[in-house]
């Protein structure tokens, strides 16, 4: 029986496409790179520094700078260019009545994640919020999940991760737990299947049915 449910944030509980892609676009311009926002959805989910380095062939020093420039726009503007997916609050409410305990496990800095879940009415449902640090620590999803499980006193047998990218699945597996994928997020075609997601939900309603049966 699953008791603890760990949720990713971006692409799982909220749709951050506008804010993230516009802030990535802003950061890339610092390096003389112009891209349409539609080309930048791959930045939703993974740790930012590593994604900047991979996407734009930046050095580690440049990757750090890219994140710094990204946050120049994200902190005052991009953080709330976001919206909660339809059905998330009803799903949480029904699962809560079943005795499930929720936590947030995100690669996004905790200080930003807390503001987002508060704005969209998600925070009251969360027993624990863990993200990365602004100085670059805890960006690895496996480490974030480990910390959340420790804080909750959760076991491998009674815990599941929910996310939309391979990083969520891989991070879960490294901690000995399964991951339910959500295909309404920003994973590439086949990404969740190939990384080993236990099941995949197309909508929050389908996610509710899967989690209720666990």
PyMOL commands that place a pseudoatom at each C-alpha (Angstrom):
pseudoatom trace, name=CA, resn=UNK, resi=1, chain=A, elem=C, hetatm=0, pos=[0.000, 0.000, 0.000]
pseudoatom trace, name=CA, resn=UNK, resi=2, chain=A, elem=C, hetatm=0, pos=[1.394, 3.382, -1.051]
pseudoatom trace, name=CA, resn=UNK, resi=3, chain=A, elem=C, hetatm=0, pos=[1.249, 6.028, 1.676]
pseudoatom trace, name=CA, resn=UNK, resi=4, chain=A, elem=C, hetatm=0, pos=[3.715, 8.694, 0.519]
pseudoatom trace, name=CA, resn=UNK, resi=5, chain=A, elem=C, hetatm=0, pos=[3.418, 10.338, -2.904]
pseudoatom trace, name=CA, resn=UNK, resi=6, chain=A, elem=C, hetatm=0, pos=[6.288, 12.559, -4.097]
pseudoatom trace, name=CA, resn=UNK, resi=7, chain=A, elem=C, hetatm=0, pos=[5.354, 15.011, -6.825]
pseudoatom trace, name=CA, resn=UNK, resi=8, chain=A, elem=C, hetatm=0, pos=[7.558, 16.807, -9.306]
pseudoatom trace, name=CA, resn=UNK, resi=9, chain=A, elem=C, hetatm=0, pos=[6.416, 20.400, -9.891]
pseudoatom trace, name=CA, resn=UNK, resi=10, chain=A, elem=C, hetatm=0, pos=[7.085, 21.642, -13.437]
pseudoatom trace, name=CA, resn=UNK, resi=11, chain=A, elem=C, hetatm=0, pos=[5.081, 19.691, -16.002]
pseudoatom trace, name=CA, resn=UNK, resi=12, chain=A, elem=C, hetatm=0, pos=[3.405, 17.600, -13.291]
pseudoatom trace, name=CA, resn=UNK, resi=13, chain=A, elem=C, hetatm=0, pos=[1.435, 19.908, -10.982]
pseudoatom trace, name=CA, resn=UNK, resi=14, chain=A, elem=C, hetatm=0, pos=[1.856, 23.166, -12.900]
pseudoatom trace, name=CA, resn=UNK, resi=15, chain=A, elem=C, hetatm=0, pos=[2.502, 24.208, -16.486]
pseudoatom trace, name=CA, resn=UNK, resi=16, chain=A, elem=C, hetatm=0, pos=[5.515, 26.569, -16.404]
pseudoatom trace, name=CA, resn=UNK, resi=17, chain=A, elem=C, hetatm=0, pos=[6.115, 26.701, -20.155]
pseudoatom trace, name=CA, resn=UNK, resi=18, chain=A, elem=C, hetatm=0, pos=[5.761, 30.457, -20.681]
pseudoatom trace, name=CA, resn=UNK, resi=19, chain=A, elem=C, hetatm=0, pos=[7.935, 31.499, -17.752]
pseudoatom trace, name=CA, resn=UNK, resi=20, chain=A, elem=C, hetatm=0, pos=[10.728, 28.986, -18.220]
pseudoatom trace, name=CA, resn=UNK, resi=21, chain=A, elem=C, hetatm=0, pos=[11.076, 29.301, -21.989]
pseudoatom trace, name=CA, resn=UNK, resi=22, chain=A, elem=C, hetatm=0, pos=[11.025, 33.112, -21.915]
pseudoatom trace, name=CA, resn=UNK, resi=23, chain=A, elem=C, hetatm=0, pos=[13.677, 33.155, -19.187]
pseudoatom trace, name=CA, resn=UNK, resi=24, chain=A, elem=C, hetatm=0, pos=[15.843, 30.654, -21.081]
pseudoatom trace, name=CA, resn=UNK, resi=25, chain=A, elem=C, hetatm=0, pos=[15.464, 32.789, -24.198]
pseudoatom trace, name=CA, resn=UNK, resi=26, chain=A, elem=C, hetatm=0, pos=[16.561, 35.813, -22.155]
pseudoatom trace, name=CA, resn=UNK, resi=27, chain=A, elem=C, hetatm=0, pos=[19.615, 33.961, -20.808]
pseudoatom trace, name=CA, resn=UNK, resi=28, chain=A, elem=C, hetatm=0, pos=[20.690, 32.598, -24.194]
pseudoatom trace, name=CA, resn=UNK, resi=29, chain=A, elem=C, hetatm=0, pos=[20.676, 36.117, -25.652]
pseudoatom trace, name=CA, resn=UNK, resi=30, chain=A, elem=C, hetatm=0, pos=[23.464, 36.918, -23.195]
pseudoatom trace, name=CA, resn=UNK, resi=31, chain=A, elem=C, hetatm=0, pos=[25.598, 34.484, -25.224]
pseudoatom trace, name=CA, resn=UNK, resi=32, chain=A, elem=C, hetatm=0, pos=[24.404, 35.774, -28.591]
pseudoatom trace, name=CA, resn=UNK, resi=33, chain=A, elem=C, hetatm=0, pos=[22.033, 32.844, -29.161]
pseudoatom trace, name=CA, resn=UNK, resi=34, chain=A, elem=C, hetatm=0, pos=[18.522, 33.515, -30.472]
pseudoatom trace, name=CA, resn=UNK, resi=35, chain=A, elem=C, hetatm=0, pos=[15.847, 30.812, -30.164]
pseudoatom trace, name=CA, resn=UNK, resi=36, chain=A, elem=C, hetatm=0, pos=[12.061, 30.748, -30.339]
pseudoatom trace, name=CA, resn=UNK, resi=37, chain=A, elem=C, hetatm=0, pos=[10.400, 29.752, -27.091]
pseudoatom trace, name=CA, resn=UNK, resi=38, chain=A, elem=C, hetatm=0, pos=[8.881, 26.662, -28.713]
pseudoatom trace, name=CA, resn=UNK, resi=39, chain=A, elem=C, hetatm=0, pos=[12.401, 25.325, -29.239]
pseudoatom trace, name=CA, resn=UNK, resi=40, chain=A, elem=C, hetatm=0, pos=[13.222, 25.579, -25.529]
pseudoatom trace, name=CA, resn=UNK, resi=41, chain=A, elem=C, hetatm=0, pos=[10.710, 23.250, -23.875]
pseudoatom trace, name=CA, resn=UNK, resi=42, chain=A, elem=C, hetatm=0, pos=[13.526, 20.762, -23.195]
pseudoatom trace, name=CA, resn=UNK, resi=43, chain=A, elem=C, hetatm=0, pos=[14.544, 23.088, -20.339]
pseudoatom trace, name=CA, resn=UNK, resi=44, chain=A, elem=C, hetatm=0, pos=[11.371, 22.220, -18.419]
pseudoatom trace, name=CA, resn=UNK, resi=45, chain=A, elem=C, hetatm=0, pos=[12.324, 19.656, -15.804]
pseudoatom trace, name=CA, resn=UNK, resi=46, chain=A, elem=C, hetatm=0, pos=[16.091, 19.051, -15.908]
pseudoatom trace, name=CA, resn=UNK, resi=47, chain=A, elem=C, hetatm=0, pos=[18.620, 20.948, -13.755]
pseudoatom trace, name=CA, resn=UNK, resi=48, chain=A, elem=C, hetatm=0, pos=[19.189, 24.276, -15.498]
pseudoatom trace, name=CA, resn=UNK, resi=49, chain=A, elem=C, hetatm=0, pos=[22.979, 24.537, -15.475]
pseudoatom trace, name=CA, resn=UNK, resi=50, chain=A, elem=C, hetatm=0, pos=[23.471, 21.117, -17.037]
pseudoatom trace, name=CA, resn=UNK, resi=51, chain=A, elem=C, hetatm=0, pos=[20.757, 21.764, -19.604]
pseudoatom trace, name=CA, resn=UNK, resi=52, chain=A, elem=C, hetatm=0, pos=[22.302, 25.098, -20.629]
pseudoatom trace, name=CA, resn=UNK, resi=53, chain=A, elem=C, hetatm=0, pos=[25.696, 23.396, -20.988]
pseudoatom trace, name=CA, resn=UNK, resi=54, chain=A, elem=C, hetatm=0, pos=[24.280, 20.585, -23.119]
pseudoatom trace, name=CA, resn=UNK, resi=55, chain=A, elem=C, hetatm=0, pos=[21.925, 22.672, -25.237]
pseudoatom trace, name=CA, resn=UNK, resi=56, chain=A, elem=C, hetatm=0, pos=[24.278, 25.555, -26.025]
pseudoatom trace, name=CA, resn=UNK, resi=57, chain=A, elem=C, hetatm=0, pos=[27.657, 23.788, -25.642]
pseudoatom trace, name=CA, resn=UNK, resi=58, chain=A, elem=C, hetatm=0, pos=[28.586, 26.057, -22.732]
pseudoatom trace, name=CA, resn=UNK, resi=59, chain=A, elem=C, hetatm=0, pos=[31.437, 25.509, -20.300]
pseudoatom trace, name=CA, resn=UNK, resi=60, chain=A, elem=C, hetatm=0, pos=[30.592, 24.925, -16.652]
pseudoatom trace, name=CA, resn=UNK, resi=61, chain=A, elem=C, hetatm=0, pos=[31.494, 28.533, -15.852]
pseudoatom trace, name=CA, resn=UNK, resi=62, chain=A, elem=C, hetatm=0, pos=[29.223, 29.728, -18.656]
pseudoatom trace, name=CA, resn=UNK, resi=63, chain=A, elem=C, hetatm=0, pos=[26.485, 27.379, -17.433]
pseudoatom trace, name=CA, resn=UNK, resi=64, chain=A, elem=C, hetatm=0, pos=[26.627, 29.004, -14.008]
pseudoatom trace, name=CA, resn=UNK, resi=65, chain=A, elem=C, hetatm=0, pos=[26.429, 32.441, -15.653]
pseudoatom trace, name=CA, resn=UNK, resi=66, chain=A, elem=C, hetatm=0, pos=[23.465, 31.341, -17.780]
pseudoatom trace, name=CA, resn=UNK, resi=67, chain=A, elem=C, hetatm=0, pos=[21.523, 30.334, -14.667]
pseudoatom trace, name=CA, resn=UNK, resi=68, chain=A, elem=C, hetatm=0, pos=[22.403, 33.671, -13.051]
pseudoatom trace, name=CA, resn=UNK, resi=69, chain=A, elem=C, hetatm=0, pos=[21.065, 35.604, -16.057]
pseudoatom trace, name=CA, resn=UNK, resi=70, chain=A, elem=C, hetatm=0, pos=[17.994, 33.325, -16.247]
pseudoatom trace, name=CA, resn=UNK, resi=71, chain=A, elem=C, hetatm=0, pos=[17.109, 34.229, -12.666]
pseudoatom trace, name=CA, resn=UNK, resi=72, chain=A, elem=C, hetatm=0, pos=[17.376, 37.954, -13.406]
pseudoatom trace, name=CA, resn=UNK, resi=73, chain=A, elem=C, hetatm=0, pos=[14.084, 37.566, -15.272]
pseudoatom trace, name=CA, resn=UNK, resi=74, chain=A, elem=C, hetatm=0, pos=[12.642, 34.526, -13.488]
pseudoatom trace, name=CA, resn=UNK, resi=75, chain=A, elem=C, hetatm=0, pos=[12.655, 35.884, -9.925]
pseudoatom trace, name=CA, resn=UNK, resi=76, chain=A, elem=C, hetatm=0, pos=[10.585, 39.032, -10.604]
pseudoatom trace, name=CA, resn=UNK, resi=77, chain=A, elem=C, hetatm=0, pos=[8.544, 37.928, -13.648]
pseudoatom trace, name=CA, resn=UNK, resi=78, chain=A, elem=C, hetatm=0, pos=[8.886, 34.360, -14.903]
pseudoatom trace, name=CA, resn=UNK, resi=79, chain=A, elem=C, hetatm=0, pos=[8.053, 32.634, -11.633]
pseudoatom trace, name=CA, resn=UNK, resi=80, chain=A, elem=C, hetatm=0, pos=[4.345, 33.385, -12.057]
pseudoatom trace, name=CA, resn=UNK, resi=81, chain=A, elem=C, hetatm=0, pos=[4.143, 32.963, -15.834]
pseudoatom trace, name=CA, resn=UNK, resi=82, chain=A, elem=C, hetatm=0, pos=[2.696, 29.630, -14.841]
pseudoatom trace, name=CA, resn=UNK, resi=83, chain=A, elem=C, hetatm=0, pos=[-0.645, 27.871, -14.304]
pseudoatom trace, name=CA, resn=UNK, resi=84, chain=A, elem=C, hetatm=0, pos=[-1.910, 24.855, -12.404]
pseudoatom trace, name=CA, resn=UNK, resi=85, chain=A, elem=C, hetatm=0, pos=[-3.156, 21.942, -14.504]
pseudoatom trace, name=CA, resn=UNK, resi=86, chain=A, elem=C, hetatm=0, pos=[-6.913, 21.346, -14.443]
pseudoatom trace, name=CA, resn=UNK, resi=87, chain=A, elem=C, hetatm=0, pos=[-7.848, 18.588, -12.020]
pseudoatom trace, name=CA, resn=UNK, resi=88, chain=A, elem=C, hetatm=0, pos=[-4.791, 18.795, -9.739]
pseudoatom trace, name=CA, resn=UNK, resi=89, chain=A, elem=C, hetatm=0, pos=[-6.552, 20.181, -6.648]
pseudoatom trace, name=CA, resn=UNK, resi=90, chain=A, elem=C, hetatm=0, pos=[-9.516, 17.742, -6.894]
pseudoatom trace, name=CA, resn=UNK, resi=91, chain=A, elem=C, hetatm=0, pos=[-7.002, 14.892, -7.305]
pseudoatom trace, name=CA, resn=UNK, resi=92, chain=A, elem=C, hetatm=0, pos=[-5.064, 15.949, -4.207]
pseudoatom trace, name=CA, resn=UNK, resi=93, chain=A, elem=C, hetatm=0, pos=[-8.263, 16.367, -2.219]
pseudoatom trace, name=CA, resn=UNK, resi=94, chain=A, elem=C, hetatm=0, pos=[-9.504, 12.870, -3.057]
pseudoatom trace, name=CA, resn=UNK, resi=95, chain=A, elem=C, hetatm=0, pos=[-6.148, 11.223, -2.394]
pseudoatom trace, name=CA, resn=UNK, resi=96, chain=A, elem=C, hetatm=0, pos=[-5.866, 13.076, 0.913]
pseudoatom trace, name=CA, resn=UNK, resi=97, chain=A, elem=C, hetatm=0, pos=[-9.197, 11.587, 1.994]
pseudoatom trace, name=CA, resn=UNK, resi=98, chain=A, elem=C, hetatm=0, pos=[-7.686, 8.170, 1.268]
pseudoatom trace, name=CA, resn=UNK, resi=99, chain=A, elem=C, hetatm=0, pos=[-4.926, 8.912, 3.778]
pseudoatom trace, name=CA, resn=UNK, resi=100, chain=A, elem=C, hetatm=0, pos=[-2.152, 9.636, 1.275]
pseudoatom trace, name=CA, resn=UNK, resi=101, chain=A, elem=C, hetatm=0, pos=[0.665, 11.975, 2.346]
pseudoatom trace, name=CA, resn=UNK, resi=102, chain=A, elem=C, hetatm=0, pos=[2.179, 14.324, -0.253]
pseudoatom trace, name=CA, resn=UNK, resi=103, chain=A, elem=C, hetatm=0, pos=[5.553, 15.970, -0.714]
pseudoatom trace, name=CA, resn=UNK, resi=104, chain=A, elem=C, hetatm=0, pos=[7.176, 18.072, -3.407]
pseudoatom trace, name=CA, resn=UNK, resi=105, chain=A, elem=C, hetatm=0, pos=[10.450, 16.833, -4.914]
pseudoatom trace, name=CA, resn=UNK, resi=106, chain=A, elem=C, hetatm=0, pos=[11.699, 19.286, -7.529]
pseudoatom trace, name=CA, resn=UNK, resi=107, chain=A, elem=C, hetatm=0, pos=[14.954, 20.405, -9.121]
pseudoatom trace, name=CA, resn=UNK, resi=108, chain=A, elem=C, hetatm=0, pos=[13.653, 23.975, -8.987]
pseudoatom trace, name=CA, resn=UNK, resi=109, chain=A, elem=C, hetatm=0, pos=[15.126, 26.049, -6.119]
pseudoatom trace, name=CA, resn=UNK, resi=110, chain=A, elem=C, hetatm=0, pos=[13.050, 25.579, -2.979]
pseudoatom trace, name=CA, resn=UNK, resi=111, chain=A, elem=C, hetatm=0, pos=[12.575, 29.335, -2.530]
pseudoatom trace, name=CA, resn=UNK, resi=112, chain=A, elem=C, hetatm=0, pos=[10.826, 29.552, -5.933]
pseudoatom trace, name=CA, resn=UNK, resi=113, chain=A, elem=C, hetatm=0, pos=[8.901, 26.289, -5.559]
pseudoatom trace, name=CA, resn=UNK, resi=114, chain=A, elem=C, hetatm=0, pos=[7.412, 27.416, -2.247]
pseudoatom trace, name=CA, resn=UNK, resi=115, chain=A, elem=C, hetatm=0, pos=[6.076, 30.632, -3.790]
pseudoatom trace, name=CA, resn=UNK, resi=116, chain=A, elem=C, hetatm=0, pos=[4.526, 28.759, -6.719]
pseudoatom trace, name=CA, resn=UNK, resi=117, chain=A, elem=C, hetatm=0, pos=[2.721, 26.089, -4.683]
pseudoatom trace, name=CA, resn=UNK, resi=118, chain=A, elem=C, hetatm=0, pos=[1.433, 28.767, -2.317]
pseudoatom trace, name=CA, resn=UNK, resi=119, chain=A, elem=C, hetatm=0, pos=[0.054, 30.908, -5.139]
pseudoatom trace, name=CA, resn=UNK, resi=120, chain=A, elem=C, hetatm=0, pos=[-1.798, 28.006, -6.762]
pseudoatom trace, name=CA, resn=UNK, resi=121, chain=A, elem=C, hetatm=0, pos=[-3.280, 26.536, -3.598]
pseudoatom trace, name=CA, resn=UNK, resi=122, chain=A, elem=C, hetatm=0, pos=[-1.117, 23.408, -3.532]
pseudoatom trace, name=CA, resn=UNK, resi=123, chain=A, elem=C, hetatm=0, pos=[0.964, 24.164, -0.440]
pseudoatom trace, name=CA, resn=UNK, resi=124, chain=A, elem=C, hetatm=0, pos=[-1.671, 23.165, 2.170]
pseudoatom trace, name=CA, resn=UNK, resi=125, chain=A, elem=C, hetatm=0, pos=[-1.602, 19.610, 0.808]
pseudoatom trace, name=CA, resn=UNK, resi=126, chain=A, elem=C, hetatm=0, pos=[2.176, 19.220, 1.093]
pseudoatom trace, name=CA, resn=UNK, resi=127, chain=A, elem=C, hetatm=0, pos=[3.834, 17.792, 4.182]
pseudoatom trace, name=CA, resn=UNK, resi=128, chain=A, elem=C, hetatm=0, pos=[7.283, 18.545, 2.814]
pseudoatom trace, name=CA, resn=UNK, resi=129, chain=A, elem=C, hetatm=0, pos=[8.791, 20.770, 0.098]
pseudoatom trace, name=CA, resn=UNK, resi=130, chain=A, elem=C, hetatm=0, pos=[12.312, 20.001, -1.109]
pseudoatom trace, name=CA, resn=UNK, resi=131, chain=A, elem=C, hetatm=0, pos=[14.064, 21.553, -4.075]
pseudoatom trace, name=CA, resn=UNK, resi=132, chain=A, elem=C, hetatm=0, pos=[17.556, 22.643, -5.013]
pseudoatom trace, name=CA, resn=UNK, resi=133, chain=A, elem=C, hetatm=0, pos=[19.547, 25.488, -3.490]
pseudoatom trace, name=CA, resn=UNK, resi=134, chain=A, elem=C, hetatm=0, pos=[20.347, 28.759, -5.244]
pseudoatom trace, name=CA, resn=UNK, resi=135, chain=A, elem=C, hetatm=0, pos=[24.065, 27.972, -4.946]
pseudoatom trace, name=CA, resn=UNK, resi=136, chain=A, elem=C, hetatm=0, pos=[23.648, 24.878, -7.128]
pseudoatom trace, name=CA, resn=UNK, resi=137, chain=A, elem=C, hetatm=0, pos=[23.365, 22.199, -4.437]
pseudoatom trace, name=CA, resn=UNK, resi=138, chain=A, elem=C, hetatm=0, pos=[20.751, 19.423, -4.619]
pseudoatom trace, name=CA, resn=UNK, resi=139, chain=A, elem=C, hetatm=0, pos=[19.951, 19.787, -8.309]
pseudoatom trace, name=CA, resn=UNK, resi=140, chain=A, elem=C, hetatm=0, pos=[20.154, 16.012, -8.828]
pseudoatom trace, name=CA, resn=UNK, resi=141, chain=A, elem=C, hetatm=0, pos=[16.652, 14.516, -8.623]
pseudoatom trace, name=CA, resn=UNK, resi=142, chain=A, elem=C, hetatm=0, pos=[17.870, 11.358, -6.888]
pseudoatom trace, name=CA, resn=UNK, resi=143, chain=A, elem=C, hetatm=0, pos=[19.346, 13.451, -4.075]
pseudoatom trace, name=CA, resn=UNK, resi=144, chain=A, elem=C, hetatm=0, pos=[16.167, 15.513, -3.766]
pseudoatom trace, name=CA, resn=UNK, resi=145, chain=A, elem=C, hetatm=0, pos=[14.074, 12.340, -3.493]
pseudoatom trace, name=CA, resn=UNK, resi=146, chain=A, elem=C, hetatm=0, pos=[16.431, 10.895, -0.879]
pseudoatom trace, name=CA, resn=UNK, resi=147, chain=A, elem=C, hetatm=0, pos=[16.099, 14.026, 1.257]
pseudoatom trace, name=CA, resn=UNK, resi=148, chain=A, elem=C, hetatm=0, pos=[12.304, 14.028, 0.961]
pseudoatom trace, name=CA, resn=UNK, resi=149, chain=A, elem=C, hetatm=0, pos=[12.061, 10.386, 1.986]
pseudoatom trace, name=CA, resn=UNK, resi=150, chain=A, elem=C, hetatm=0, pos=[14.263, 11.033, 5.015]
pseudoatom trace, name=CA, resn=UNK, resi=151, chain=A, elem=C, hetatm=0, pos=[12.163, 14.011, 6.084]
pseudoatom trace, name=CA, resn=UNK, resi=152, chain=A, elem=C, hetatm=0, pos=[8.935, 12.027, 5.754]
pseudoatom trace, name=CA, resn=UNK, resi=153, chain=A, elem=C, hetatm=0, pos=[10.286, 8.847, 7.316]
pseudoatom trace, name=CA, resn=UNK, resi=154, chain=A, elem=C, hetatm=0, pos=[9.084, 7.136, 4.136]
pseudoatom trace, name=CA, resn=UNK, resi=155, chain=A, elem=C, hetatm=0, pos=[10.082, 3.605, 3.135]
pseudoatom trace, name=CA, resn=UNK, resi=156, chain=A, elem=C, hetatm=0, pos=[10.747, 2.174, -0.308]
pseudoatom trace, name=CA, resn=UNK, resi=157, chain=A, elem=C, hetatm=0, pos=[7.682, -0.019, 0.040]
pseudoatom trace, name=CA, resn=UNK, resi=158, chain=A, elem=C, hetatm=0, pos=[5.195, 2.774, 0.761]
pseudoatom trace, name=CA, resn=UNK, resi=159, chain=A, elem=C, hetatm=0, pos=[6.497, 5.557, -1.498]
pseudoatom trace, name=CA, resn=UNK, resi=160, chain=A, elem=C, hetatm=0, pos=[6.056, 6.467, -5.166]
pseudoatom trace, name=CA, resn=UNK, resi=161, chain=A, elem=C, hetatm=0, pos=[7.334, 9.355, -7.303]
pseudoatom trace, name=CA, resn=UNK, resi=162, chain=A, elem=C, hetatm=0, pos=[5.213, 11.175, -9.902]
pseudoatom trace, name=CA, resn=UNK, resi=163, chain=A, elem=C, hetatm=0, pos=[6.848, 13.166, -12.714]
pseudoatom trace, name=CA, resn=UNK, resi=164, chain=A, elem=C, hetatm=0, pos=[6.924, 13.990, -16.394]
pseudoatom trace, name=CA, resn=UNK, resi=165, chain=A, elem=C, hetatm=0, pos=[10.608, 13.529, -17.293]
pseudoatom trace, name=CA, resn=UNK, resi=166, chain=A, elem=C, hetatm=0, pos=[13.190, 10.746, -17.304]
pseudoatom trace, name=CA, resn=UNK, resi=167, chain=A, elem=C, hetatm=0, pos=[15.034, 12.494, -14.473]
pseudoatom trace, name=CA, resn=UNK, resi=168, chain=A, elem=C, hetatm=0, pos=[12.071, 11.747, -12.204]
pseudoatom trace, name=CA, resn=UNK, resi=169, chain=A, elem=C, hetatm=0, pos=[12.038, 8.076, -13.157]
pseudoatom trace, name=CA, resn=UNK, resi=170, chain=A, elem=C, hetatm=0, pos=[15.796, 7.636, -12.878]
pseudoatom trace, name=CA, resn=UNK, resi=171, chain=A, elem=C, hetatm=0, pos=[15.923, 9.520, -9.579]
pseudoatom trace, name=CA, resn=UNK, resi=172, chain=A, elem=C, hetatm=0, pos=[13.153, 7.350, -8.185]
pseudoatom trace, name=CA, resn=UNK, resi=173, chain=A, elem=C, hetatm=0, pos=[14.845, 4.131, -9.288]
pseudoatom trace, name=CA, resn=UNK, resi=174, chain=A, elem=C, hetatm=0, pos=[18.118, 5.195, -7.653]
pseudoatom trace, name=CA, resn=UNK, resi=175, chain=A, elem=C, hetatm=0, pos=[16.201, 5.412, -4.381]
pseudoatom trace, name=CA, resn=UNK, resi=176, chain=A, elem=C, hetatm=0, pos=[14.537, 2.032, -4.861]
pseudoatom trace, name=CA, resn=UNK, resi=177, chain=A, elem=C, hetatm=0, pos=[11.045, 3.350, -5.587]
pseudoatom trace, name=CA, resn=UNK, resi=178, chain=A, elem=C, hetatm=0, pos=[8.791, 3.327, -8.642]
pseudoatom trace, name=CA, resn=UNK, resi=179, chain=A, elem=C, hetatm=0, pos=[7.734, 6.367, -10.680]
pseudoatom trace, name=CA, resn=UNK, resi=180, chain=A, elem=C, hetatm=0, pos=[4.374, 7.074, -12.271]
pseudoatom trace, name=CA, resn=UNK, resi=181, chain=A, elem=C, hetatm=0, pos=[4.876, 9.164, -15.393]
pseudoatom trace, name=CA, resn=UNK, resi=182, chain=A, elem=C, hetatm=0, pos=[2.517, 11.861, -16.667]
pseudoatom trace, name=CA, resn=UNK, resi=183, chain=A, elem=C, hetatm=0, pos=[2.417, 12.330, -20.424]
pseudoatom trace, name=CA, resn=UNK, resi=184, chain=A, elem=C, hetatm=0, pos=[0.629, 15.701, -20.247]
pseudoatom trace, name=CA, resn=UNK, resi=185, chain=A, elem=C, hetatm=0, pos=[3.948, 17.257, -19.186]
pseudoatom trace, name=CA, resn=UNK, resi=186, chain=A, elem=C, hetatm=0, pos=[7.080, 17.898, -21.227]
pseudoatom trace, name=CA, resn=UNK, resi=187, chain=A, elem=C, hetatm=0, pos=[8.777, 14.566, -21.725]
pseudoatom trace, name=CA, resn=UNK, resi=188, chain=A, elem=C, hetatm=0, pos=[9.712, 13.602, -25.280]
pseudoatom trace, name=CA, resn=UNK, resi=189, chain=A, elem=C, hetatm=0, pos=[7.787, 10.836, -27.031]
pseudoatom trace, name=CA, resn=UNK, resi=190, chain=A, elem=C, hetatm=0, pos=[8.805, 7.533, -25.476]
pseudoatom trace, name=CA, resn=UNK, resi=191, chain=A, elem=C, hetatm=0, pos=[10.970, 9.162, -22.794]
pseudoatom trace, name=CA, resn=UNK, resi=192, chain=A, elem=C, hetatm=0, pos=[8.959, 7.905, -19.834]
pseudoatom trace, name=CA, resn=UNK, resi=193, chain=A, elem=C, hetatm=0, pos=[8.578, 4.422, -21.251]
pseudoatom trace, name=CA, resn=UNK, resi=194, chain=A, elem=C, hetatm=0, pos=[12.256, 4.093, -22.106]
pseudoatom trace, name=CA, resn=UNK, resi=195, chain=A, elem=C, hetatm=0, pos=[13.384, 5.303, -18.690]
pseudoatom trace, name=CA, resn=UNK, resi=196, chain=A, elem=C, hetatm=0, pos=[11.211, 2.704, -16.945]
pseudoatom trace, name=CA, resn=UNK, resi=197, chain=A, elem=C, hetatm=0, pos=[8.113, 4.463, -15.605]
pseudoatom trace, name=CA, resn=UNK, resi=198, chain=A, elem=C, hetatm=0, pos=[5.826, 1.944, -13.899]
pseudoatom trace, name=CA, resn=UNK, resi=199, chain=A, elem=C, hetatm=0, pos=[2.674, 3.409, -15.444]
pseudoatom trace, name=CA, resn=UNK, resi=200, chain=A, elem=C, hetatm=0, pos=[1.842, 6.530, -17.433]
pseudoatom trace, name=CA, resn=UNK, resi=201, chain=A, elem=C, hetatm=0, pos=[-1.162, 8.830, -16.928]
pseudoatom trace, name=CA, resn=UNK, resi=202, chain=A, elem=C, hetatm=0, pos=[-2.472, 11.004, -19.738]
pseudoatom trace, name=CA, resn=UNK, resi=203, chain=A, elem=C, hetatm=0, pos=[-4.437, 13.318, -17.433]
pseudoatom trace, name=CA, resn=UNK, resi=204, chain=A, elem=C, hetatm=0, pos=[-4.644, 14.205, -13.727]
pseudoatom trace, name=CA, resn=UNK, resi=205, chain=A, elem=C, hetatm=0, pos=[-7.861, 12.161, -13.633]
pseudoatom trace, name=CA, resn=UNK, resi=206, chain=A, elem=C, hetatm=0, pos=[-6.017, 9.077, -14.898]
pseudoatom trace, name=CA, resn=UNK, resi=207, chain=A, elem=C, hetatm=0, pos=[-3.263, 9.805, -12.372]
pseudoatom trace, name=CA, resn=UNK, resi=208, chain=A, elem=C, hetatm=0, pos=[-5.871, 9.834, -9.600]
pseudoatom trace, name=CA, resn=UNK, resi=209, chain=A, elem=C, hetatm=0, pos=[-7.145, 6.398, -10.647]
pseudoatom trace, name=CA, resn=UNK, resi=210, chain=A, elem=C, hetatm=0, pos=[-3.620, 4.946, -10.758]
pseudoatom trace, name=CA, resn=UNK, resi=211, chain=A, elem=C, hetatm=0, pos=[-2.590, 6.355, -7.376]
pseudoatom trace, name=CA, resn=UNK, resi=212, chain=A, elem=C, hetatm=0, pos=[-5.888, 5.396, -5.726]
pseudoatom trace, name=CA, resn=UNK, resi=213, chain=A, elem=C, hetatm=0, pos=[-5.295, 1.762, -6.701]
pseudoatom trace, name=CA, resn=UNK, resi=214, chain=A, elem=C, hetatm=0, pos=[-1.771, 1.631, -5.244]
for i in range(1, 214): cmd.bond("trace and resi %d" % i, "trace and resi %d" % (i + 1))
show_as sticks, trace
zoom trace
